[in-house]
Amino acid sequence: MKKRQIKYLMGDIIGCLMTVLIFIIPFIFMLLTSLKDRKEANLLSLSLPSEIHLENYIQVFQENDYQILRAFKNSILLAGISVALLIVVCSMGGYFLQRRHDRLSGILNKLVMTGLMMPAAILPTIWVLQKLGIYKTMTGMILVEAALSIPFTVMLYIGYMSNIPTELEEAGFIDGCSPMRLFGKIIFPLLKPITATVIILDAVTIFNDFTNPLYFLPGRENVTVQLTIYNFMGKYQSSYNLLFADVILITVPMLILFLFFNKRIVDGMVAGAVKG
């Protein structure tokens, strides 16, 4: 076996070991702890439960008048509408910025990229939402999540758009297509791989967001899945079995979604990296 092949093999082995240590073992630890009783769970040991307690999950569901079900509804609504808004706005924005090469597009491109480096200003954003009358509302939260995700999403669309030949647009113009019809009928269907990537990455990010709903969407009825952990930490900080049961419940849906679409995410990310 050549030295280069040995290096690649060692790299793969190290990568697999790091994945197991960083992701797999903590997940197994949380799963096992969530199936134990309170006394055994508080030992925080990586061991099989002496007796499986599935009632932990039932108690988590029933807590605070089925709060976790409201949290799932709010998080799915927030993530779904925000991602749909991002796809429409960012696909058009990415198309405009990639195809035009004038001064205006250059300025807009720099402004969008600047958004990748600038964090959200909490108090000014709250003030703006209050003035608009959408503070503590799902509408305001959707606009905040979409605005924070626009720079990264536009960057993905710009990178992928460079692979689409301009000859398709020229043929569409010759056939009499308007700009909107050209984008909707010809360009957008070709963006399916990167759109799948955007859906998964942005959905996982927004669904798992904790800080922004805490600041911009307070209220018992507005709770999201990540805020249920915050509530459980305050009420059951000494009951790790219930705390980890809640963590497993809110982790598994996005984990399954991520694993199922993992290949599409990789394909969409690398598609715009090589032009030709």
For each residue, the residues with C-beta under 8 A, 3 or more apart:
1: 5 6 9
2: 5 6
3: 6 7
4: 7 8
5: 1 2 8 9
6: 1 2 3 9 10
7: 3 4 10 11
8: 4 5 11 12
9: 1 5 6 12 13
10: 6 7 13 14
11: 7 8 14 15
12: 8 9 15 16
13: 9 10 16 17
14: 10 11 17 18
15: 11 12 18 19
16: 12 13 19 20
17: 13 14 20 21
18: 14 15 21 22
19: 15 16 22 23 24
20: 16 17 23 24 25
21: 17 18 24 25
22: 18 19 25 26
23: 19 20 26 27
24: 19 20 21 27 28
25: 20 21 22 28 29 46
26: 22 23 29 30
27: 23 24 30 31 251
28: 24 25 31 32 46
29: 25 26 32 33 46
30: 26 27 33 34 244 247 248 251
31: 27 28 34 35 244 248
32: 28 29 35 36 46 47 48 49
33: 29 30 36 41 44 240 241 244
34: 30 31 41 56 57 241 242 244 245 247 248
35: 31 32 49 52 53 54 56 241
36: 32 33 40 41 49 50 53 241
37: 40 41 49 51 53 241
38: 41 42 238 239 240 241 242
39: 42 43
40: 36 37 43 49 50 241
41: 33 34 36 37 38 44 239 240 241 244
42: 38 39 238 239 240
43: 39 40
44: 33 41 240
45:
46: 25 28 29 32
47: 32
48: 32
49: 32 35 36 37 40 52 53
50: 36 40
51: 37
52: 35 49
53: 35 36 37 49 56 241
54: 35 57 58
55: 58 59
56: 34 35 53 59 60 241 242 245
57: 34 54 60 61 245 248 249
58: 54 55 61 62
59: 55 56 62 63 242 245
60: 56 57 63 68 232 242 245 246 249
61: 57 58 66 68 69 249
62: 58 59 66
63: 59 60 66 67 68 232 242
64: 67 231
65:
66: 61 62 63 69 70
67: 63 64 70 71 220 223 228 231
68: 60 61 63 71 72 225 228 246 249 250
69: 61 66 72 73
70: 66 67 73 74 221 223
71: 67 68 74 75 223 224 225 227 228 250
72: 68 69 75 76 225 250
73: 69 70 76 77
74: 70 71 77 78 138 222 223 224
75: 71 72 78 79 207 224 225 226
76: 72 73 79 80 207
77: 73 74 80 81 138
78: 74 75 81 82 138 141 142 145 206 207 213 224
79: 75 76 82 83 202 203 206 207
80: 76 77 83 84 203
81: 77 78 84 85 142
82: 78 79 85 86 142 145 146 149 202 206
83: 79 80 86 87 198 199 202 203 206
84: 80 81 87 88
85: 81 82 88 89 142 146
86: 82 83 89 90 146 149 150 153 198 202
87: 83 84 90 91 195 198 199
88: 84 85 91 92
89: 85 86 92 93 146 150
90: 86 87 93 94 150 153 154 156 157 198
91: 87 88 94 95 157 188 191 195
92: 88 89 95 96 183
93: 89 90 96 97 112 150 154 157
94: 90 91 97 98 153 154 155 156 157 158 160 161
95: 91 92 98 99 157 161 183 187
96: 92 93 99 100 105 108
97: 93 94 100 105 108 109 112 154 158
98: 94 95 157 158 161 162
99: 95 96 161 166 169
100: 96 97 104 105
101: 105 106
102: 105 106
103: 106 107
104: 100 107 108
105: 96 97 100 101 102 108 109
106: 101 102 103 109 110
107: 103 104 110 111
108: 96 97 104 105 111 112
109: 97 105 106 112 113 158
110: 106 107 113 114
111: 107 108 114 115
112: 93 97 108 109 115 150 151 154 155
113: 109 110 116 117 151 155
114: 110 111 117 118 151
115: 111 112 118 150 151
116: 113 151 152 155
117: 113 114
118: 114 115
119:
120: 125 144 148 212
121: 124 125
122: 125 126 215
123: 126 127
124: 121 127 128
125: 120 121 122 128 129 144 216
126: 122 123 129 130 135 215 216
127: 123 124 130 131
128: 124 125 131 132
129: 125 126 132 134 135 140 144 216
130: 126 127 133 135
131: 127 128
132: 128 129 135 140
133: 130
134: 129 137 139 140 143
135: 126 129 130 132 140 216
136: 140 216 217 218 219 222
137: 134 140 141 217
138: 74 77 78 141 142 217 222
139: 134 142 143
140: 129 132 134 135 136 137 143 144 216 217
141: 78 137 138 144 145 212 213 216 217 222
142: 78 81 82 85 138 139 145 146
143: 134 139 140 146 147
144: 120 125 129 140 141 147 148 212 216
145: 78 82 141 142 148 149 206 209 212
146: 82 85 86 89 142 143 149 150
147: 143 144 150
148: 120 144 145 212
149: 82 86 145 146 152 153 202 205 206
150: 86 89 90 93 112 115 146 147 153 154
151: 112 113 114 115 116 154 155
152: 116 149 155 156 201
153: 86 90 94 149 150 156 157 198 202
154: 90 93 94 97 112 150 151 157 158
155: 94 112 113 116 151 152 158 159
156: 90 94 152 153 159 160 194 197 198 201 268 269 272
157: 90 91 93 94 95 98 153 154 160 161 191 194 198
158: 94 97 98 109 154 155 161 162 272
159: 155 156 162 194 271 272 273
160: 94 156 157 163 164 191 193 194 268 271 272
161: 94 95 98 99 157 158 164 191 272
162: 98 158 159 272 275
163: 160 271 272 275
164: 160 161 168 187 190
165: 168
166: 99 169 170
167: 170 171
168: 164 165 171 172 186 187 190
169: 99 166 172 173 182 186 187
170: 166 167 173 174
171: 167 168 174 175
172: 168 169 175 177 181 182 185 186
173: 169 170 176 177 182
174: 170 171
175: 171 172
176: 173
177: 172 173 181 182 185 186
178: 181 182
179: 182 183
180: 183 184
181: 172 177 178 184 185
182: 169 172 173 177 178 179 185 186 187
183: 92 95 179 180 186 187 188
184: 180 181 187 188
185: 172 177 181 182 188 189
186: 168 169 172 177 182 183 189 190
187: 95 164 168 169 182 183 184 190 191
188: 91 183 184 185 191
189: 185 186 192
190: 164 168 186 187
191: 91 157 160 161 187 188 194 195
192: 189 195 196
193: 160 196 197 264 267 268 271
194: 156 157 159 160 191 197 198 268 271 272
195: 87 91 191 192 198 199 268
196: 192 193 199 200 261 264 265 268
197: 156 193 194 200 201 264 265 267 268 269
198: 83 86 87 90 153 156 157 194 195 201 202 268
199: 83 87 195 196 202 203 261
200: 196 197 203 204 257 258 261 264 265
201: 152 156 197 198 204 205 265
202: 79 82 83 86 149 153 198 199 205 206
203: 79 80 83 199 200 206 207 254 257
204: 200 201 207 208 254 257 258
205: 149 201 202 208 209
206: 78 79 82 83 145 149 202 203 209
207: 75 76 78 79 203 204 225 254
208: 204 205 226 254
209: 145 205 206 212 213 224 226
210: 213 214 226 227 229 230
211: 214 215
212: 120 141 144 145 148 209 215 216 217
213: 78 141 209 210 216 217 222 224 226 227
214: 210 211 217 218 227 230
215: 122 126 211 212 218
216: 125 126 129 135 136 140 141 144 212 213
217: 136 137 138 140 141 212 213 214 222 224
218: 136 214 215 222
219: 136 222 223
220: 67 223
221: 70
222: 74 136 138 141 213 217 218 219
223: 67 70 71 74 219 220 227 228 231
224: 71 74 75 78 209 213 217 227 228
225: 68 71 72 75 207 228 250
226: 75 208 209 210 213 229 230 250
227: 71 210 213 214 223 224 230 231
228: 67 68 71 223 224 225 231 232 246 250
229: 210 226 232 233 243 246 247 250
230: 210 214 226 227 233 234
231: 64 67 223 227 228 234 235
232: 60 63 228 229 235 236 242 243 246
233: 229 230 236 237 243
234: 230 231 237
235: 231 232
236: 232 233 239 242 243
237: 233 234 243
238: 38 42
239: 38 41 42 236 242 243
240: 33 38 41 42 44 243 244
241: 33 34 35 36 37 38 40 41 53 56 244 245
242: 34 38 56 59 60 63 232 236 239 245 246
243: 229 232 233 236 237 239 240 246 247
244: 30 31 33 34 41 240 241 247 248
245: 34 56 57 59 60 241 242 248 249
246: 60 68 228 229 232 242 243 249 250
247: 30 34 229 243 244 250 251
248: 30 31 34 57 244 245 251 252
249: 57 60 61 68 245 246 252
250: 68 71 72 225 226 228 229 246 247 253
251: 27 30 247 248 254 255
252: 248 249 255 256
253: 250 256 257
254: 203 204 207 208 251 257 258
255: 251 252 258 259
256: 252 253 259 260
257: 200 203 204 253 254 260 261
258: 200 204 254 255 261 262 265
259: 255 256 262
260: 256 257
261: 196 199 200 257 258 264 265
262: 258 259 265 266
263: 266 267
264: 193 196 197 200 261 267 268
265: 196 197 200 201 258 261 262 268 269
266: 262 263 269 270
267: 193 197 263 264 270 271
268: 156 160 193 194 195 196 197 198 264 265 271 272
269: 156 197 265 266 272 273
270: 266 267 273 274
271: 159 160 163 193 194 267 268 274
272: 156 158 159 160 161 162 163 194 268 269
273: 159 269 270
274: 270 271
275: 162 163
276:
